[in-house]
């Protein structure tokens, strides 16, 4: 597989994961926060859960950046020799 197609696959995979996390955040967490506005502890737990999802999105983005760097530098091809 050439570098360009490897990069495209990595970007598409990362975007799909981030899109699914965003849909989950918007469809599940935000409505639950609205429903539990009176209960402080419930909102706090949901806020922590939402923050974890956002942190996962950042992690996926950082992993994508590292993967693109590996593809560009050819580290993947070097590892095949061993």
C-alpha positions as CSV (number, residue, x, y, z in Angstrom):
1,X,0.0,0.0,0.0
2,X,1.4,3.4,-0.9
3,X,1.8,6.3,1.6
4,X,-1.1,8.3,0.3
5,X,-3.6,5.5,0.7
6,X,-2.2,4.6,4.1
7,X,-2.7,8.2,5.2
8,X,-6.2,8.3,3.8
9,X,-7.2,5.1,5.6
10,X,-5.8,6.5,8.9
11,X,-7.6,9.8,8.6
12,X,-10.9,8.1,7.6
13,X,-10.7,5.7,10.6
14,X,-9.9,8.6,13.0
15,X,-12.8,10.7,11.6
16,X,-15.2,7.8,11.9
17,X,-14.3,7.2,15.6
18,X,-14.5,10.9,16.4
19,X,-17.9,11.2,14.6
20,X,-19.3,8.3,16.6
21,X,-18.1,9.8,19.8
22,X,-19.6,13.1,18.9
23,X,-23.0,11.5,18.0
24,X,-22.9,9.6,21.4
25,X,-22.1,12.8,23.2
26,X,-24.8,14.8,21.6
27,X,-27.5,12.1,21.6
28,X,-27.0,10.7,25.0
29,X,-25.1,12.9,27.4
30,X,-26.5,16.4,26.6
31,X,-30.2,15.3,26.9
32,X,-29.4,13.5,30.1
33,X,-27.8,16.7,31.5
34,X,-30.9,18.6,30.6
35,X,-33.2,16.0,32.3
36,X,-31.1,16.0,35.5
37,X,-30.6,19.7,35.9
38,X,-32.0,19.7,39.5
39,X,-29.7,16.9,40.7
40,X,-26.2,18.3,41.2
41,X,-24.5,14.9,41.6
42,X,-26.0,13.5,38.5
43,X,-24.9,16.5,36.4
44,X,-21.4,16.2,37.9
45,X,-21.2,12.5,37.0
46,X,-22.4,13.2,33.4
47,X,-20.0,16.1,33.1
48,X,-17.1,13.9,34.1
49,X,-18.3,11.2,31.6
50,X,-18.6,13.9,28.9
51,X,-15.1,15.1,29.7
52,X,-13.8,11.5,29.3
53,X,-15.4,11.3,25.9
54,X,-13.8,14.6,24.9
55,X,-10.4,13.4,26.2
56,X,-10.8,10.2,24.1
57,X,-11.4,12.4,21.0
58,X,-8.2,14.3,21.8
59,X,-6.3,11.0,22.2
60,X,-7.6,9.8,18.8
61,X,-6.4,13.0,17.2
62,X,-3.0,12.7,18.8
63,X,-2.7,9.0,17.7
64,X,-3.6,10.1,14.2
65,X,-0.9,12.7,14.2
66,X,1.6,10.1,15.3
67,X,0.4,7.6,12.7
68,X,0.8,10.1,9.9
69,X,4.3,10.9,11.1
70,X,5.2,7.2,11.1
71,X,3.8,6.7,7.6
72,X,5.6,9.8,6.3
73,X,9.0,8.8,7.8
74,X,8.7,5.1,6.7
75,X,9.1,3.7,10.2
76,X,6.5,1.1,9.3
77,X,8.6,-0.2,6.5
78,X,11.7,-0.4,8.7
79,X,9.9,-2.5,11.3
80,X,9.0,-5.1,8.6
81,X,12.7,-6.0,8.3
82,X,12.9,-7.4,11.8
